[in-house]
Amino acid sequence: MIVTKEIIDMLLIEASAGTGKTYVLERFVFNLLVQGINSKPLSLPEILVVTFTTAATLELKERVRNLLSESINTGSIEGKKI
């Protein structure tokens, strides 16, 4: 998988199926919502994510929601304090 981060606010992922693209995207979106750019959190309307299928979009939305819910409810993500 190739992960390229341009500047501080753009991410391009090119990879084959099953290599973790959705995982990287969900973490990137979560970080933009929580930490933002230059310590300024972004809102969802300020973030553009392009996927190639409706199924991928739905999965990404659910995974980001789950991360946000987990972080709000526990103050951590996957057992790691945030």
N, C-alpha and C positions, 0 to 999 in steps of 0.2 A: 504494500500500500504506500502511496506517496501522499504525504500531508505537507502542504505548502502554506505558510502563514505570511501573507503580504502585509506590510506595515503593521498596524496593531488591530485592525478592525475587519480584516478580510481573511477568509479561509477557503481554500480550494482543495477538494479531496477527489483524487482519481484512484480507483481501485476496483478489483474484481469482486464478485459476489462473495459474501461471507467473510470479509476481511476486517470488519469493524467500523465501516463508514458511519452507520447510524449511531454507534456508541460515541464516536468522535464528535459528530454533529450535536448530539444531545448534550454532551458536556460543554461544548463551545457555546451553544445557545444559553444553557444554564449559567455559565460564567458571565456572559454578556448581561443577563438579567440581574445577577446578584452582584458582580464586581464591576461590570461595565468596562468602559474605556476611560483611562485616566481617572479611575475611581468614581466615574459617573455611571451608575447603572442605567441600562437602556430599558425601554418598554417594548412590548411585543411589536407594536406597529413600526418601530424603528429598526427591526431586524428582518432581513430578507433571506430566506432559505429556499433553495430550488431543489426539488427532487424530480425524479422521472416518472413516478407512478403515484396514484392516489393512495395505494396501500402503504407506500413508503412515507407519505405525508402523514397519514393517520397514525402509523406506528411512531413516528418521530414526535408528534403532538402528545401522544399518550406517555411516551417515555420522559419527555420534558415535564409534563404535569406530575408524573410520579416522583421525579427528582425534587421538584418544588414542594410537593406535599410532604415527602420524607424530610426534607430540610426544615420545613416549618414545624412539623410534628416532633422531630427528635433533636433538631439543632445539629444534625450530622448527615452525612451521605455515606451509605455502606459502612457504617460504624466509624467513620472519620469525622472528627469535629470540624465544623466549618466556621 
